[in-house]
Amino acid sequence: MKDKYSSAERISRLFSDQSIDRIPFMPGLSMFSGIFSKLKPQEFFLDEKKMYESQKLTNQLFSSDSEPSFDLPGWMGMDLGVSVSLS
């Protein structure tokens, strides 16, 4: 066993029933990242670049095993590649 695994290695080993270095940490950061980055909700949810960068920074600072994701207010998940029009 290595001293430290990457997130991908850790998750893969977990699902393969192999030993891991620590319990995976995968919080739902979403708007927490926006608040942490001092973004207003409109900026966070309607600007995909700001949403991505704020989640990426928060994941790095808190050593999260999750990846940035795109969602809408109210926790309605979206797959990448989907376009949404708000009017």
N, C-alpha and C positions, 0 to 999 in steps of 0.2 A: 504494500500500500504506500502510495506517495504521501508526502506531508500535506500537499494541497492540490486539489483537482480544479479544473475549469468547471464552469457551470454545466456545460454540455457533458463533460466526462462524469460529473457528479450525478446528474439526472440519469444518464445512460447506465451507470453502475447501479444506481438505486433500483431501476426497473429490471436489471439483470440479476438482482439479489446478490450483489457483491458489496464488499465493505467500502465505505465512503469516509471522507475526512471530517464531515460535519453534516448536520441536518440541513437540507436545502431550505433556503429562505426565499419565498416567492410571494411577497405582499401585493395587494392590489393598490398600487401607488397612485394611479390616475390623477385626480385633482389635487392630491397631496403634493405631487410633483409641481403642479402649476402654482399652488400657494407657496411652496418652498422656493420657487423661482420668481416669486412676486408677480405672477401673471393674473390678470382678471379672468374669470371663467370664460368670457367671450373670446379672449385672446387664446386661451388654452385649447378650447374645443373647436374653434374655427380656423386656427392656423396650424396645419399639420406639422410644419417645421418646428414651431415653438413647442408643440406638444411632444414631439419626438425628442428634441434636445433636452427639455426639462426632465423627461422620464429617464433618458440616458444618464444625465448628471446625477439624478437622485439614486438610480440603481448603482452607480459607481461609488457614491459617497456612503451608501448603506450596505454595500457588498451583497446586493440582491442577486438571486439566481434567475430572476425573471427578465424578460426582454421588453423593451418599449412596445406598447400596443395602442391602437386607435379605438376610441369609443365615443359614445355620445353621452351627454348628461343623463343621469338616471340609470346608468350601468347597463345600457343596451349595447352589447358587443358588436363590432363590425369586423369582418374579414378584410385583409388587405386587398386592394384592387376594386373595392366597391366605391362608387361615387354617390354622394348624398347631396341633395339640393335642399337648402333651407330657405323658405320664403316667408 
